[in-house]
Amino acid sequence: MVSRVIPVDTFDLVIFGGTGDLARRKILPGLYRRFQAGQMPEGARIIGAARSEMDAEGYRAMIREAIEEFVPEEKRVNAPLDGFLAQLDYVAIDATGTGGWDRLAEMMRADVVRAFYFSVGPALFGALAERLHDHGIANEQSRIVVEKPFGRDLESAGKLNRTLAQHFDETQIYRIDHYLGKETVQNLMAVRFGNVLFEPLWNSQYVDHIQITVAETVGIGGRGSYYDKSGAMRDMVQNHLMQLLCLIAMEPPSRFEPDSVRDEKLKVIRALDPVRPDDIVRGQYAASGDTGSYRDDADNPDSRTESFIALKVNVSNWRWAGTPFYLRTGKRLKARASEIAVVFKDAPHSIFGEEAGRHRNILSIRLQPNEGMTLGVTIKEPGPGGMRLIDVPLDMTFADALGPEGEDVPDAYERLIMDVIRGNQTLFMRGDEVEAAWAWTDPMIEAWEEDGRRPCSYEPGSTGPEEAQILMHRAGRRWREIKT
C-alpha cells in the first residue's frame, strides 16, 4: 500500500511560546516528522517567538536537543535534522508590550500562508491578536491556532470568543483539541459513514449503551496549581470526552467539510440532558506507599477538586433516546488507556438456551495505546460436547493491519498543524460549539461547588471509586476493564 502525501502551500508559521514545553515536546517534533515525510514545502519557515533573548542559532540548538529527546533515534533517519533546523528562525518578543513586533513584521513574507500558533495561556490571546493586527502582521488570509483551556466557564469562553472576533473571522480561528487528530478518532467517522454494515445499527434500537473512558496512570505531578483550579470536568470532560461523544452520537453530515461536520456536533451538545446529581461520581486519589495523595500533589489539604469523574449522560433525540452514554476519566488509575465501547443489545431471542450464557457484540475503538478497533463476535466453541458459545475478537490494530505504514501513523499534532496550513477546519472546534459545551457543563460544576462535599477517595492503581461501579450496577451494567 502506497500512502499519499497531500502537499501544502509554502508557509510562515509563527509559534508564540516557541521555547515552551508544548512547542518542545509536540509542535516542533511533529513538524520535523512532517519534514521527514516530504510534507514540508521548500521555503517553508517556522519562527519561534518568546520572551527569552536568543538568536536563531541558539533557538536551533534548543530545538535540536528537543527533537533528539522526543523523537526516537530510529525515527530520525529519513531526513537530515540539519535540513529541518535550517527552516527555523527566532524573534524575542514581548506579548503585552512593543518589543520585537516590528522585527517580526519585517520577517513575514507577503506571498505565503501566514499561521500563528498561540502556545501560551489564554490570558495572552487578546494581546497577541491585537498586536498582530496593529503591526500589520496578520491579514484576511491568516490563521491562528489556540490551545485549550478555552475559558474555564461559559462567561470566560464567550469573552475569549468576542476578543478574538475583534481581529479574526471565525473561519480564521483554529481551536485545537489533539484528540480529534488521532487516527482512530477519524477512523470512527470512516467506520460509521463509509460502511453500510454499522450505520443502520447505530441507534437506540440496537445499542444498549456506550462507554467512553480516558484513563491515566500518572497523577497531577507538577500541574497542581493549574489542575486544582480545573479538575477532571474542566480539563477532560468539557473538551476531549465531549468531542468523542459528539463524533459517536452525531447524525451523518451532508458532506465531509468543516461546517457540515461541526453543525452536527453542535446539535448533539444541544440535545444533552442536564445530568442528575446521583448520575455523577467525583473522586480523588489517595496516598499509596511512597506516593502522595491528590491533596498532597495539589499542596491543598482541603481541596475538593476531582481527579476522577464518571457521568451517565442522556442524548434527547430520536436516534439515542433511551441509550445512555457513560463517561469516565481519571488520574492514577490502573492503566493508561482511552477507549470508546459501543455495547450492542442482546439478540431478541436465544435459540441456544440459558446454558449458552449472555453474549453481546461490542465494538471497541482504542485511541491509546495500540490504536485500532475490535469487534466482538459470538461463535461456537470448537470441539464436541454441544453448542457452547464464546466471544472472539475481530481485531484491526493499525500497526498490524497496515504493516510498516501503520507503525508510522502521524501524531495528532502533525496532522492538525498541516490541516491549519491547508485551511481545513473540520477537526477543530467552532466558537458556538465551545460555548454550548460550557453551557451544559457549568450547572454541574456550580452545583457541587455550592454543595461543598469532598470527592470520594480511591486507591491509586484501581479503576476509580467504588461509587462509579455502583453507578453502572444500578442499571445492571458494568464498566469494561481498563487494559493497556
C-alpha positions as CSV (number, residue, x, y, z in Angstrom):
1,M,0.0,0.0,0.0
2,V,1.4,3.4,-1.0
3,S,0.4,6.3,1.2
4,R,-0.5,9.6,-0.3
5,V,1.1,12.8,1.0
6,I,-1.1,15.7,0.3
7,P,1.0,18.8,-0.5
8,V,0.6,22.1,1.4
9,D,1.4,25.6,0.3
10,T,4.6,27.3,1.4
11,F,4.0,29.0,4.8
12,D,5.4,31.1,7.6
13,L,4.3,29.6,10.9
14,V,5.0,31.7,14.0
15,I,4.9,29.8,17.3
16,F,4.2,32.1,20.2
17,G,5.6,30.4,23.2
18,G,8.1,28.8,20.9
19,T,10.5,27.9,23.8
20,G,7.8,26.4,26.0
21,D,7.1,22.8,26.9
22,L,4.4,22.2,24.3
23,A,6.5,23.6,21.5
24,R,9.5,21.4,22.5
25,R,7.6,18.2,23.2
26,K,4.9,18.2,20.5
27,I,4.8,21.0,18.0
28,L,8.4,21.1,16.7
29,P,8.9,17.3,16.8
30,G,5.7,16.9,14.9
31,L,6.7,19.4,12.3
32,Y,10.1,17.6,11.9
33,R,8.2,14.4,11.2
34,R,6.2,16.1,8.5
35,F,9.5,17.4,7.1
36,Q,10.7,13.8,7.1
37,A,7.6,12.7,5.2
38,G,8.2,15.2,2.5
39,Q,5.2,17.4,3.5
40,M,7.2,20.5,4.4
41,P,7.4,22.5,1.2
42,E,10.6,24.1,0.1
43,G,10.8,27.6,1.5
44,A,8.5,27.0,4.5
45,R,9.6,28.7,7.7
46,I,8.9,28.2,11.3
47,I,9.5,31.2,13.6
48,G,9.8,30.7,17.3
49,A,8.6,33.8,19.3
50,A,9.1,34.1,23.0
51,R,10.3,36.3,25.8
52,S,13.8,34.8,26.0
53,E,16.6,36.7,24.5
54,M,18.5,34.5,22.0
55,D,19.4,34.4,18.3
56,A,18.3,32.0,15.6
57,E,21.3,29.7,16.1
58,G,20.6,29.5,19.8
59,Y,17.0,28.6,19.0
60,R,18.0,25.9,16.5
61,A,20.3,24.4,19.1
62,M,17.5,24.3,21.6
63,I,15.1,22.6,19.2
64,R,17.9,20.1,18.1
65,E,18.0,19.0,21.7
66,A,14.3,18.8,22.0
67,I,13.9,16.6,18.8
68,E,16.8,14.4,19.9
69,E,14.9,14.0,23.2
70,F,11.4,13.5,22.0
71,V,11.8,11.8,18.6
72,P,13.4,8.3,18.9
73,E,16.7,7.9,17.1
74,E,15.3,5.3,14.7
75,K,12.7,7.8,13.6
76,R,15.3,10.4,12.7
77,V,16.9,8.5,9.8
78,N,14.8,9.5,6.8
79,A,15.9,13.1,6.5
80,P,18.8,15.1,8.0
81,L,17.9,17.1,11.1
82,D,20.1,20.0,9.8
83,G,17.8,20.5,6.8
84,F,14.8,20.9,9.1
85,L,16.6,23.2,11.5
86,A,17.7,25.5,8.6
87,Q,14.0,26.4,8.2
88,L,13.8,27.7,11.8
89,D,14.1,31.3,12.9
90,Y,13.5,33.2,16.1
91,V,12.4,36.5,17.4
92,A,12.4,37.7,21.0
93,I,9.0,39.3,21.7
94,D,7.0,41.0,24.4
95,A,3.5,39.6,24.1
96,T,1.9,42.5,26.0
97,G,4.3,45.3,25.1
98,T,6.1,46.7,22.0
99,G,9.4,44.8,21.9
100,G,10.0,42.5,18.9
101,W,6.9,43.2,16.9
102,D,8.4,45.5,14.3
103,R,11.1,42.8,13.8
104,L,8.5,40.1,13.4
105,A,6.6,42.2,10.8
106,E,9.8,42.6,8.8
107,M,10.4,38.8,8.8
108,M,6.9,37.9,7.4
109,R,6.6,37.3,3.6
110,A,3.7,38.6,1.6
111,D,3.1,35.7,-0.8
112,V,2.8,32.7,1.6
113,V,0.3,31.3,4.1
114,R,0.7,33.0,7.4
115,A,-0.2,31.0,10.5
116,F,0.2,31.9,14.2
117,Y,0.2,29.2,16.9
118,F,-0.8,30.7,20.3
119,S,1.1,28.1,22.5
120,V,0.5,30.4,25.5
121,G,-2.0,30.9,28.3
122,P,-5.5,32.2,27.3
123,A,-4.8,35.5,29.1
124,L,-2.4,36.4,26.3
125,F,-4.7,35.6,23.4
126,G,-6.2,39.1,23.2
127,A,-2.9,40.9,23.4
128,L,-1.4,38.7,20.7
129,A,-4.4,39.1,18.4
130,E,-4.4,42.9,18.9
131,R,-0.7,43.3,18.1
132,L,-0.7,41.0,15.1
133,H,-3.2,43.5,13.6
134,D,-1.8,46.7,14.9
135,H,1.6,45.9,13.3
136,G,0.1,44.7,10.0
137,I,1.4,41.1,10.6
138,A,-1.9,39.3,10.2
139,N,-4.2,39.7,7.1
140,E,-7.5,38.3,6.0
141,Q,-6.0,35.0,4.9
142,S,-4.0,34.5,8.1
143,R,-4.9,31.7,10.6
144,I,-4.5,31.5,14.3
145,V,-4.3,28.3,16.4
146,V,-5.4,28.5,20.1
147,E,-4.8,25.8,22.7
148,K,-7.1,24.7,25.5
149,P,-8.2,25.6,28.1
150,F,-10.5,27.8,26.1
151,G,-12.1,29.5,29.0
152,R,-13.0,28.0,32.4
153,D,-16.8,28.6,32.1
154,L,-19.3,29.9,29.7
155,E,-18.7,33.5,30.6
156,S,-14.9,33.4,30.1
157,A,-15.2,31.3,26.9
158,G,-17.7,33.9,25.5
159,K,-15.3,36.7,26.4
160,L,-12.4,35.0,24.6
161,N,-14.5,34.3,21.6
162,R,-15.5,38.0,21.4
163,T,-11.9,39.1,21.9
164,L,-10.6,37.0,19.0
165,A,-13.6,38.0,16.9
166,Q,-12.5,41.7,17.1
167,H,-9.5,40.8,15.0
168,F,-10.2,37.5,13.2
169,D,-13.1,35.9,11.4
170,E,-14.4,32.6,12.7
171,T,-13.0,31.0,9.5
172,Q,-9.5,32.0,10.6
173,I,-9.6,30.6,14.2
174,Y,-8.5,27.0,14.8
175,R,-9.3,25.8,18.4
176,I,-7.2,22.7,18.7
177,D,-8.1,19.6,20.5
178,H,-5.4,17.0,19.9
179,Y,-7.8,14.1,20.5
180,L,-9.5,14.9,17.2
181,G,-6.2,14.5,15.3
182,K,-5.8,10.9,16.4
183,E,-6.1,8.4,13.6
184,T,-8.6,6.2,15.4
185,V,-11.0,9.1,16.1
186,Q,-11.0,10.0,12.4
187,N,-11.5,6.3,11.6
188,L,-14.6,6.4,13.7
189,M,-16.2,8.6,11.1
190,A,-14.9,6.3,8.3
191,V,-16.4,3.2,10.0
192,R,-19.7,4.9,10.7
193,F,-20.3,6.7,7.4
194,G,-18.2,4.6,5.0
195,N,-19.7,1.2,5.8
196,V,-23.3,0.2,5.3
197,L,-22.7,-2.5,8.0
198,F,-22.7,-0.2,11.0
199,E,-24.8,2.9,10.4
200,P,-28.2,1.1,10.3
201,L,-27.4,-0.3,13.8
202,W,-26.1,2.9,15.2
203,N,-29.1,3.9,17.3
204,S,-31.1,3.1,20.4
205,Q,-32.9,0.2,18.8
206,Y,-29.7,-1.9,18.7
207,V,-27.3,-0.1,21.1
208,D,-27.7,-0.8,24.8
209,H,-25.2,1.8,26.0
210,I,-21.9,3.5,25.1
211,Q,-18.8,3.8,27.3
212,I,-16.1,6.5,26.8
213,T,-13.1,6.0,29.0
214,V,-9.9,8.1,29.2
215,A,-7.7,6.7,32.0
216,E,-4.2,7.8,33.1
217,T,-1.7,6.2,35.4
218,V,0.0,9.5,36.3
219,G,-1.1,11.9,38.9
220,I,-1.3,15.7,38.5
221,G,2.5,16.0,39.0
222,G,3.8,19.5,38.6
223,R,0.5,20.8,37.3
224,G,-1.0,21.0,40.8
225,S,-1.6,24.8,40.8
226,Y,-3.4,24.6,37.4
227,Y,-5.2,21.3,37.9
228,D,-6.6,22.2,41.3
229,K,-8.4,25.2,39.8
230,S,-9.6,23.0,36.9
231,G,-10.4,19.4,37.8
232,A,-11.3,16.4,35.6
233,M,-14.5,18.0,34.4
234,R,-12.9,21.2,33.0
235,D,-9.7,19.5,32.0
236,M,-11.1,16.5,30.2
237,V,-14.9,16.1,30.0
238,Q,-15.8,19.6,28.7
239,N,-13.4,19.2,25.7
240,H,-11.9,15.8,25.0
241,L,-14.7,13.5,26.1
242,M,-17.3,15.9,24.8
243,Q,-15.7,15.8,21.3
244,L,-15.6,11.9,21.3
245,L,-19.3,11.8,22.4
246,C,-20.2,14.2,19.6
247,L,-18.5,12.0,16.9
248,I,-20.2,8.9,18.2
249,A,-23.6,10.4,18.5
250,M,-23.9,12.9,15.7
251,E,-26.1,12.5,12.6
252,P,-24.4,11.9,9.2
253,P,-23.3,15.3,7.9
254,S,-24.3,16.2,4.3
255,R,-20.7,16.5,3.3
256,F,-17.3,15.8,4.9
257,E,-16.5,19.5,5.2
258,P,-15.9,21.8,8.2
259,D,-19.2,23.4,8.9
260,S,-21.4,20.4,8.0
261,V,-19.5,18.2,10.5
262,R,-19.4,20.9,13.2
263,D,-23.1,21.7,12.7
264,E,-24.0,18.0,13.6
265,K,-21.7,18.0,16.6
266,L,-23.3,21.2,17.9
267,K,-26.8,19.5,17.6
268,V,-25.6,16.7,19.9
269,I,-24.3,19.1,22.6
270,R,-27.6,21.0,22.5
271,A,-29.5,17.7,22.8
272,L,-27.7,16.7,26.0
273,D,-30.0,16.4,29.1
274,P,-28.9,18.0,32.3
275,V,-27.1,15.4,34.4
276,R,-28.8,14.5,37.7
277,P,-26.5,14.7,40.8
278,D,-26.9,11.0,41.5
279,D,-25.6,10.2,38.0
280,I,-22.3,12.0,38.8
281,V,-19.4,10.4,40.7
282,R,-16.3,12.5,41.6
283,G,-13.2,11.1,43.1
284,Q,-9.7,12.0,44.4
285,Y,-6.8,9.5,44.5
286,A,-5.5,8.6,48.0
287,A,-1.9,8.2,49.1
288,S,-0.2,4.9,48.5
289,G,3.3,3.8,49.6
290,D,5.8,6.4,48.6
291,T,3.3,8.4,46.5
292,G,1.2,11.2,47.9
293,S,-2.5,11.8,47.7
294,Y,-4.1,14.2,45.3
295,R,-4.3,16.8,48.1
296,D,-0.5,16.3,48.7
297,D,0.3,16.8,45.0
298,A,-2.0,19.8,44.8
299,D,-0.5,21.2,48.0
300,N,-4.0,21.9,49.2
301,P,-5.1,19.8,52.2
302,D,-8.7,21.0,51.9
303,S,-9.0,20.5,48.1
304,R,-12.4,19.5,46.8
305,T,-11.3,19.2,43.2
306,E,-11.9,15.9,41.4
307,S,-9.1,13.9,39.8
308,F,-11.7,11.3,38.6
309,I,-15.2,11.8,37.3
310,A,-17.8,9.4,35.9
311,L,-21.1,10.5,34.4
312,K,-24.3,8.9,33.0
313,V,-25.3,11.2,30.1
314,N,-28.5,11.1,28.0
315,V,-28.9,12.5,24.5
316,S,-32.5,13.5,23.9
317,N,-33.1,12.9,20.2
318,W,-34.8,10.3,18.1
319,R,-31.6,8.3,17.5
320,W,-30.4,8.0,21.1
321,A,-33.5,8.2,23.3
322,G,-33.1,5.5,26.0
323,T,-29.5,4.7,25.3
324,P,-27.2,6.1,28.0
325,F,-23.6,7.3,27.4
326,Y,-21.2,6.6,30.3
327,L,-18.2,8.8,30.5
328,R,-15.2,8.4,32.9
329,T,-11.8,9.8,33.2
330,G,-9.2,10.0,36.0
331,K,-5.7,10.2,37.2
332,R,-3.6,7.4,38.9
333,L,-5.8,4.6,37.6
334,K,-5.0,1.0,36.8
335,A,-3.7,1.6,33.3
336,R,-3.2,4.3,30.7
337,A,-5.9,3.7,28.1
338,S,-8.5,5.6,26.0
339,E,-11.4,3.6,24.6
340,I,-14.9,4.1,23.2
341,A,-17.0,0.9,23.6
342,V,-20.3,0.6,21.7
343,V,-22.2,-2.2,23.5
344,F,-25.0,-3.6,21.4
345,K,-28.1,-5.2,22.8
346,D,-28.7,-8.9,23.3
347,A,-30.2,-10.9,20.5
348,P,-34.0,-10.6,21.0
349,H,-34.3,-14.4,21.4
350,S,-31.6,-17.0,22.1
351,I,-32.2,-20.4,20.5
352,F,-29.3,-21.9,22.5
353,G,-30.9,-21.8,25.9
354,E,-29.8,-20.3,29.2
355,E,-26.8,-22.5,29.5
356,A,-25.2,-20.7,26.5
357,G,-24.9,-17.6,28.6
358,R,-25.2,-14.0,27.8
359,H,-23.2,-12.8,24.8
360,R,-23.1,-9.3,23.3
361,N,-21.4,-7.7,20.4
362,I,-19.1,-4.9,21.5
363,L,-17.3,-2.5,19.1
364,S,-14.2,-1.3,20.9
365,I,-12.4,1.7,19.5
366,R,-8.9,2.1,21.1
367,L,-7.4,5.6,21.0
368,Q,-4.3,4.7,23.1
369,P,-2.2,2.7,23.4
370,N,-2.2,0.4,20.3
371,E,-4.7,2.4,18.2
372,G,-7.2,0.2,16.5
373,M,-10.7,-1.3,16.6
374,T,-12.0,-4.7,17.8
375,L,-15.5,-6.1,17.1
376,G,-16.5,-8.9,19.5
377,V,-18.4,-11.7,17.7
378,T,-20.1,-14.7,19.2
379,I,-19.2,-18.1,17.7
380,K,-19.3,-21.8,18.7
381,E,-16.5,-23.0,20.9
382,P,-14.6,-25.6,18.8
383,G,-14.9,-29.2,19.8
384,P,-17.6,-31.8,20.7
385,G,-20.0,-31.7,23.5
386,G,-22.8,-29.5,22.4
387,M,-23.3,-25.9,21.4
388,R,-21.1,-23.9,23.7
389,L,-20.7,-20.2,22.7
390,I,-17.7,-18.0,23.1
391,D,-16.8,-14.4,22.2
392,V,-13.9,-13.8,19.9
393,P,-12.4,-10.5,18.6
394,L,-12.2,-9.4,15.0
395,D,-9.1,-7.2,15.6
396,M,-7.8,-4.4,13.5
397,T,-4.8,-3.0,15.3
398,F,-3.4,-0.4,12.9
399,A,0.2,-1.4,13.3
400,D,-0.7,-5.0,12.4
401,A,-3.3,-4.3,9.7
402,L,-1.3,-1.6,7.9
403,G,2.2,-3.1,8.2
404,P,5.1,-0.7,8.4
405,E,3.0,2.2,7.4
406,G,0.6,1.6,10.3
407,E,3.6,1.9,12.7
408,D,4.3,5.4,11.4
409,V,0.8,6.9,11.7
410,P,1.2,10.7,12.1
411,D,0.9,12.1,15.6
412,A,-2.2,14.2,16.2
413,Y,-0.3,17.5,16.3
414,E,1.4,16.7,13.0
415,R,-2.0,16.1,11.3
416,L,-3.7,19.1,12.8
417,I,-1.0,21.6,12.1
418,M,-0.9,20.6,8.5
419,D,-4.7,21.0,8.4
420,V,-4.2,24.6,9.6
421,I,-1.8,25.3,6.7
422,R,-4.3,23.7,4.3
423,G,-7.1,25.8,5.7
424,N,-9.2,22.8,6.7
425,Q,-11.2,23.4,9.9
426,T,-13.1,20.0,10.0
427,L,-11.2,18.7,13.1
428,F,-11.2,22.0,15.0
429,M,-13.9,23.3,17.4
430,R,-16.1,26.2,16.4
431,G,-16.8,29.0,18.8
432,D,-20.5,28.2,19.3
433,E,-19.5,24.5,20.0
434,V,-17.2,25.6,22.8
435,E,-19.8,27.8,24.4
436,A,-22.6,25.1,24.1
437,A,-20.3,22.7,25.9
438,W,-19.7,25.1,28.7
439,A,-23.4,25.9,28.9
440,W,-24.0,22.2,29.6
441,T,-21.0,21.8,32.0
442,D,-21.4,24.9,34.1
443,P,-24.5,23.9,36.1
444,M,-22.9,20.6,37.2
445,I,-19.8,22.4,38.4
446,E,-21.8,25.1,40.2
447,A,-24.0,22.5,41.9
448,W,-21.1,20.6,43.5
449,E,-19.2,23.8,44.4
450,E,-22.3,25.0,46.3
451,D,-22.8,21.6,47.9
452,G,-19.2,21.6,49.1
453,R,-18.9,17.8,49.5
454,R,-15.5,16.2,49.1
455,P,-15.0,13.8,46.2
456,C,-14.9,10.1,47.0
457,S,-11.4,8.6,47.8
458,Y,-10.0,5.9,45.6
459,E,-6.8,3.8,45.7
460,P,-4.1,4.6,43.1
461,G,-3.8,1.7,40.6
462,S,-7.5,0.9,40.9
463,T,-10.3,1.6,38.4
464,G,-11.6,4.5,40.5
465,P,-14.1,4.9,43.3
466,E,-16.5,2.1,44.2
467,E,-19.3,4.6,43.7
468,A,-18.5,4.6,40.0
469,Q,-19.1,0.9,39.8
470,I,-22.4,1.4,41.6
471,L,-23.4,4.0,39.0
472,M,-23.3,1.2,36.4
473,H,-24.6,-1.6,38.6
474,R,-27.9,0.3,39.3
475,A,-28.8,-0.4,35.6
476,G,-27.4,-3.9,35.5
477,R,-24.3,-2.8,33.6
478,R,-20.6,-2.8,34.4
479,W,-17.6,-0.8,33.2
480,R,-15.3,-2.5,30.8
481,E,-11.9,-3.5,32.3
482,I,-9.2,-0.9,31.8
483,K,-6.5,-2.5,29.8
484,T,-3.2,-1.3,28.3
